[in-house]
Amino acid sequence: MLKTYCSAKSLPFRQDGVLEVATHDKGIDRLQKYMDWGFANGLSKDELRFLQGDEVARLEPNVKCLGAIFCSRDGSVDYGAITQHLVQDFQGFGGSALFESRVARIIEHDRGTGDKISIDTTKGNTIHANFIVNAAGGNSIDIAHSLGKGKGYTDIHFRGEYWLAPKQYYDLTKISVYSVPKYPDYPFLDPHWIIRADGRREIGPNAVLVFSPYAYSWGTNMEFVVPKFLESLPTGARRIFFDKQFLSLVFREIRSSLSKSAMIERVKEFLPQLNPKLFTQRGTAGIRASLIDKDGKFVPDTLIVRDDNSQLHILNYNSPGATGALPTGANIAAQLIQAGFAKSTSYDEGKVLWDVSEISDSMKT
């Protein structure tokens, strides 16, 4: 879907493939699980292949590993440009976008007719709706709680940081190289070697524990430490903060934020040529929210809570993140159309690129 959309909008789409490498024995078993998932989701054996270490060396001579999987379907895009075009499409269909305005209060009305929900914003606007879709990312659980939904869950936030590689390393590999995480039960992705759609090379991300979806500075982070900790005490998240292994991983990630060398050394496990001293510029950063259940466990999959009457909440949406946003959005749209809360634009008239019902049905198989 991303490839189709980028083609229709003349946006960059670089289909160059990706390597997922294992640098330890347990990682080989993990790769097999990834292979099974890939085939279950429609990839062919030509598109997803297991490579021994010597085969990896022939494909990417500078990569050192025990084994890897190569997926030829992987691509790189400019998600910022895609988002801008999606907003323009939304406005073209009659939608309105209100920028730089947060939710101040949500009121659920108990009446048989008329608007079911009113939303007051920090800009002084009031939005009236019969149905809302809460896709607020790091704020989604707070919005759900304000409406009495998802009370058994809470969230904690992780900031993923990158370092921009100097141009002398641009020829180090032809494709992006990911590594199997050493601790797959936690939302910690060991840093990767990323080739962006515009040709930039970056190393990252780490996963630094932060206490707000806006904690891009240590000052902002410290401002929310106490409120977030108090919020977590009556929930399952309190168990996380007393888990020795989790805390050990947290301190390792913090160290990778404070020390450039500590982060790049992790990538040197499969790209030993890298010299941390040559990295001088930080790259992109982003914050994601991970959902915690009542038992203090990370919720691994997408979690959507729907009230047939007036609301749908996307409470947990991490991997595959932006990559899976279009089919996930189509699936939600199909549900709303089926329930009578939205109208379908005719695919046959050429006004849209996809039939959302067809996409939704294909995701069920």
C-alpha positions as CSV (number, residue, x, y, z in Angstrom):
1,M,0.0,0.0,0.0
2,L,2.8,2.4,0.8
3,K,4.4,1.7,-2.6
4,T,1.2,2.3,-4.4
5,Y,0.6,5.6,-2.4
6,C,4.1,6.9,-3.0
7,S,3.7,6.1,-6.7
8,A,0.4,8.0,-6.9
9,K,1.8,11.0,-5.1
10,S,5.3,11.0,-6.8
11,L,6.9,10.4,-3.4
12,P,10.2,8.6,-2.9
13,F,10.1,4.8,-2.4
14,R,13.4,3.0,-2.3
15,Q,12.8,-0.7,-2.4
16,D,16.3,-2.0,-1.5
17,G,15.6,-4.8,0.9
18,V,16.9,-5.3,4.4
19,L,19.1,-7.8,6.4
20,E,18.2,-9.0,9.9
21,V,21.3,-10.4,11.4
22,A,22.0,-12.7,14.3
23,T,25.3,-12.2,16.2
24,H,24.6,-14.8,18.8
25,D,23.3,-18.4,18.8
26,K,19.8,-17.5,20.3
27,G,19.4,-15.0,17.5
28,I,19.4,-17.8,14.9
29,D,16.3,-19.4,16.6
30,R,14.7,-16.0,16.6
31,L,15.4,-15.6,12.9
32,Q,13.5,-18.8,12.2
33,K,10.5,-17.4,14.1
34,Y,10.7,-14.3,11.9
35,M,10.8,-16.5,8.8
36,D,7.6,-18.3,9.9
37,W,5.9,-15.0,10.6
38,G,6.9,-13.7,7.1
39,F,5.6,-16.7,5.3
40,A,2.3,-16.6,7.3
41,N,1.8,-13.0,6.2
42,G,2.2,-13.7,2.5
43,L,5.9,-13.4,1.7
44,S,7.3,-15.9,-0.8
45,K,10.5,-17.9,-0.4
46,D,12.0,-15.7,-3.1
47,E,11.2,-12.6,-1.1
48,L,12.4,-13.9,2.3
49,R,15.5,-16.0,2.5
50,F,17.8,-17.3,5.3
51,L,21.5,-16.7,4.7
52,Q,24.5,-18.4,6.3
53,G,27.3,-16.1,7.5
54,D,29.4,-16.7,4.3
55,E,26.3,-15.9,2.1
56,V,25.8,-12.6,4.0
57,A,29.5,-11.8,3.4
58,R,28.9,-12.2,-0.4
59,L,25.9,-9.9,-0.3
60,E,27.4,-7.4,2.1
61,P,31.1,-7.9,2.6
62,N,31.4,-5.5,5.6
63,V,28.7,-7.3,7.7
64,K,29.8,-9.9,10.2
65,C,27.3,-12.3,11.7
66,L,26.4,-15.9,12.3
67,G,23.4,-15.8,9.9
68,A,20.7,-13.5,8.7
69,I,17.4,-13.3,6.8
70,F,17.1,-11.1,3.7
71,C,13.8,-9.6,2.8
72,S,13.7,-8.0,-0.7
73,R,10.3,-6.3,-0.1
74,D,11.6,-3.8,2.5
75,G,11.7,-0.2,1.4
76,S,12.6,3.3,2.6
77,V,10.2,6.2,2.4
78,D,9.8,9.8,3.7
79,Y,7.1,9.4,6.3
80,G,6.9,13.1,6.9
81,A,6.0,13.8,3.3
82,I,3.5,10.9,3.3
83,T,1.8,12.3,6.4
84,Q,1.5,15.8,4.8
85,H,-0.1,14.2,1.7
86,L,-2.5,12.2,3.8
87,V,-3.7,15.3,5.6
88,Q,-4.2,17.0,2.2
89,D,-6.2,14.0,1.0
90,F,-8.3,14.2,4.2
91,Q,-9.0,17.8,3.7
92,G,-9.8,17.2,0.0
93,F,-12.6,14.8,1.1
94,G,-14.1,17.6,3.3
95,G,-12.2,16.9,6.6
96,S,-10.8,19.6,8.8
97,A,-7.4,19.5,10.6
98,L,-6.8,21.5,13.8
99,F,-3.1,21.8,14.4
100,E,-1.1,22.6,17.6
101,S,-4.2,22.0,19.8
102,R,-4.5,19.4,22.5
103,V,-7.5,17.8,24.1
104,A,-8.4,19.7,27.3
105,R,-11.6,17.8,28.2
106,I,-13.9,15.2,26.7
107,I,-17.5,14.9,27.7
108,E,-19.6,11.9,26.9
109,H,-23.3,12.8,26.7
110,D,-26.0,10.4,27.7
111,R,-28.8,11.1,25.2
112,G,-30.6,9.2,22.6
113,T,-30.2,11.7,19.8
114,G,-27.7,14.5,18.9
115,D,-24.0,14.6,19.6
116,K,-22.7,11.8,21.8
117,I,-19.3,13.4,22.6
118,S,-17.9,16.9,23.0
119,I,-14.2,17.7,22.9
120,D,-12.8,21.0,24.3
121,T,-9.4,21.9,23.1
122,T,-6.6,24.0,24.5
123,K,-7.2,26.5,21.7
124,G,-10.8,27.1,22.9
125,N,-12.5,25.1,20.2
126,T,-15.3,22.6,21.0
127,I,-15.7,19.6,18.6
128,H,-19.0,17.8,18.6
129,A,-19.1,14.2,17.4
130,N,-21.2,11.1,17.2
131,F,-18.1,8.9,17.0
132,I,-14.4,9.4,17.8
133,V,-11.3,7.4,16.9
134,N,-8.6,7.9,19.5
135,A,-5.3,7.5,17.7
136,A,-3.4,9.9,20.0
137,G,-0.3,7.7,20.3
138,G,1.4,8.6,23.6
139,N,-1.7,10.3,24.9
140,S,-4.2,7.6,23.8
141,I,-4.4,5.8,27.1
142,D,-5.0,9.0,29.0
143,I,-7.9,9.9,26.7
144,A,-9.3,6.4,27.0
145,H,-9.1,6.6,30.8
146,S,-11.0,10.0,30.8
147,L,-13.9,8.1,29.1
148,G,-13.7,5.1,31.4
149,K,-12.0,2.8,28.9
150,G,-8.9,0.8,29.2
151,K,-8.7,1.1,33.0
152,G,-6.7,-2.1,33.3
153,Y,-3.8,-0.7,31.3
154,T,-1.2,2.0,31.7
155,D,1.8,3.1,29.5
156,I,5.4,4.0,29.8
157,H,7.4,5.9,27.2
158,F,10.7,5.2,25.4
159,R,12.7,7.7,23.4
160,G,14.5,6.2,20.4
161,E,17.6,8.2,19.4
162,Y,19.9,8.0,16.3
163,W,23.3,9.1,15.3
164,L,24.0,10.3,11.7
165,A,26.8,8.5,10.0
166,P,29.5,10.5,8.3
167,K,29.5,10.4,4.5
168,Q,32.7,8.3,4.4
169,Y,30.6,5.4,5.7
170,Y,27.8,5.8,3.0
171,D,29.3,3.0,0.9
172,L,29.7,0.6,3.9
173,T,26.5,-1.3,2.9
174,K,24.0,-1.1,0.1
175,I,21.0,-1.9,2.3
176,S,19.8,-1.4,5.9
177,V,21.0,-3.9,8.5
178,Y,18.9,-4.8,11.5
179,S,19.9,-7.0,14.4
180,V,18.0,-9.5,16.4
181,P,17.2,-8.0,19.9
182,K,18.9,-9.8,22.7
183,Y,15.9,-9.3,25.0
184,P,12.8,-9.8,22.8
185,D,10.4,-9.8,25.8
186,Y,11.1,-6.1,26.2
187,P,10.5,-3.2,23.8
188,F,14.2,-2.7,23.3
189,L,15.5,-2.9,19.7
190,D,19.2,-3.2,19.6
191,P,20.5,-0.3,17.3
192,H,20.4,-0.8,13.6
193,W,22.2,0.5,10.5
194,I,19.5,2.5,8.6
195,I,19.6,3.8,5.0
196,R,17.0,6.5,4.7
197,A,15.1,7.3,1.5
198,D,17.2,10.4,0.9
199,G,20.5,8.4,1.2
200,R,21.4,9.3,4.8
201,R,22.8,6.6,7.0
202,E,21.9,6.5,10.7
203,I,22.5,4.3,13.7
204,G,19.7,3.6,16.1
205,P,17.4,3.5,17.9
206,N,18.1,2.9,21.5
207,A,15.1,2.9,23.9
208,V,15.6,5.4,26.7
209,L,12.9,5.4,29.4
210,V,11.2,8.8,29.6
211,F,8.1,9.9,31.5
212,S,6.2,11.9,28.9
213,P,5.4,11.6,25.2
214,Y,7.1,15.0,24.8
215,A,10.3,14.3,26.8
216,Y,12.9,15.2,24.1
217,S,15.0,17.0,26.7
218,W,16.2,15.8,30.1
219,G,14.6,18.8,31.7
220,T,11.1,17.9,30.4
221,N,11.7,14.3,31.3
222,M,12.5,15.1,35.0
223,E,9.4,17.3,35.2
224,F,7.2,14.3,34.7
225,V,9.1,11.7,36.7
226,V,7.1,12.0,40.0
227,P,3.6,12.4,38.3
228,K,4.2,9.3,36.1
229,F,5.5,7.3,39.0
230,L,2.5,8.1,41.2
231,E,0.2,7.3,38.2
232,S,1.9,3.9,37.9
233,L,1.7,2.9,41.6
234,P,-1.9,1.6,41.5
235,T,-1.4,-0.2,38.2
236,G,0.6,-3.2,36.9
237,A,3.4,-0.8,35.8
238,R,4.6,-0.6,39.4
239,R,6.0,-4.1,39.0
240,I,8.1,-3.0,36.0
241,F,9.9,-0.5,38.1
242,F,11.0,-3.1,40.6
243,D,12.0,-5.7,38.0
244,K,15.8,-6.1,38.3
245,Q,16.3,-7.3,34.7
246,F,14.2,-4.4,33.3
247,L,16.0,-1.8,35.4
248,S,19.3,-3.3,34.2
249,L,18.2,-2.8,30.6
250,V,16.9,0.7,31.4
251,F,20.3,1.8,32.7
252,R,22.0,0.2,29.7
253,E,19.8,2.3,27.4
254,I,20.4,5.4,29.4
255,R,24.1,4.8,29.0
256,S,23.7,4.5,25.3
257,S,22.0,7.9,25.3
258,L,24.8,9.6,27.4
259,S,27.6,7.9,25.6
260,K,27.9,7.9,21.8
261,S,30.5,5.2,22.0
262,A,28.3,2.9,24.1
263,M,25.6,3.0,21.4
264,I,27.8,2.6,18.3
265,E,29.8,-0.2,19.9
266,R,26.6,-2.2,19.8
267,V,26.4,-1.8,16.0
268,K,30.1,-2.7,15.7
269,E,29.0,-6.3,16.6
270,F,28.0,-6.6,13.0
271,L,29.8,-3.6,11.4
272,P,33.2,-3.7,13.0
273,Q,34.7,-1.0,10.8
274,L,32.8,1.8,12.5
275,N,34.7,4.3,14.6
276,P,32.6,6.1,17.2
277,K,34.9,9.2,17.1
278,L,33.9,10.0,13.5
279,F,30.2,10.3,14.5
280,T,29.6,14.0,15.4
281,Q,25.9,14.7,14.6
282,R,22.8,13.3,16.2
283,G,20.0,12.1,13.9
284,T,16.3,11.8,14.3
285,A,14.5,10.9,17.5
286,G,11.0,9.7,18.4
287,I,9.0,8.7,21.4
288,R,6.7,5.7,21.6
289,A,4.4,4.5,24.3
290,S,4.3,0.9,25.3
291,L,1.2,-0.5,27.0
292,I,1.5,-2.4,30.3
293,D,-1.2,-4.7,31.5
294,K,-2.5,-5.4,35.0
295,D,0.2,-8.1,35.6
296,G,3.0,-5.7,34.7
297,K,3.7,-7.3,31.3
298,F,4.3,-5.4,28.1
299,V,1.3,-5.8,25.6
300,P,3.1,-7.1,22.5
301,D,0.4,-6.6,19.9
302,T,-1.9,-3.8,18.6
303,L,-4.8,-3.3,21.0
304,I,-7.9,-1.6,19.8
305,V,-10.8,-1.1,22.2
306,R,-14.1,-0.3,20.6
307,D,-17.4,1.0,22.1
308,D,-20.1,0.2,19.5
309,N,-21.9,3.3,20.6
310,S,-19.5,6.2,20.2
311,Q,-15.8,5.5,20.3
312,L,-12.8,3.5,19.2
313,H,-9.4,3.6,21.0
314,I,-6.1,2.5,19.5
315,L,-4.2,1.9,22.8
316,N,-1.2,0.0,21.7
317,Y,0.4,0.4,18.3
318,N,4.1,-0.1,17.9
319,S,5.8,-2.4,15.4
320,P,5.3,-2.4,12.5
321,G,4.5,1.3,13.2
322,A,4.2,3.6,10.3
323,T,4.8,0.6,7.9
324,G,1.5,-0.9,8.8
325,A,-0.5,2.4,9.3
326,L,-2.3,2.3,5.9
327,P,-3.8,-1.2,6.2
328,T,-4.5,-0.7,9.9
329,G,-6.3,2.5,9.0
330,A,-8.2,0.8,6.2
331,N,-9.3,-2.0,8.6
332,I,-10.6,0.6,11.1
333,A,-12.4,2.6,8.3
334,A,-14.1,-0.6,7.1
335,Q,-15.4,-1.3,10.7
336,L,-16.8,2.2,10.9
337,I,-18.4,1.9,7.5
338,Q,-20.0,-1.4,8.4
339,A,-21.3,0.0,11.7
340,G,-22.8,3.0,9.8
341,F,-20.6,5.7,11.3
342,A,-18.9,6.5,8.0
343,K,-19.7,6.4,4.3
344,S,-17.7,4.6,1.7
345,T,-16.2,6.5,-1.2
346,S,-16.6,4.5,-4.4
347,Y,-13.4,2.7,-5.4
348,D,-15.0,2.1,-8.8
349,E,-15.2,5.9,-9.5
350,G,-11.4,6.2,-9.2
351,K,-11.6,8.7,-6.3
352,V,-9.6,6.4,-3.9
353,L,-6.8,4.0,-4.3
354,W,-8.2,1.1,-2.4
355,D,-11.5,-0.6,-1.4
356,V,-11.1,-0.6,2.4
357,S,-13.5,-3.5,2.8
358,E,-11.3,-5.7,0.6
359,I,-8.2,-4.7,2.5
360,S,-9.9,-5.5,5.8
361,D,-11.1,-8.9,4.6
362,S,-7.6,-9.7,3.4
363,M,-6.2,-9.0,6.9
364,K,-8.5,-11.6,8.4
365,T,-7.2,-14.5,6.3
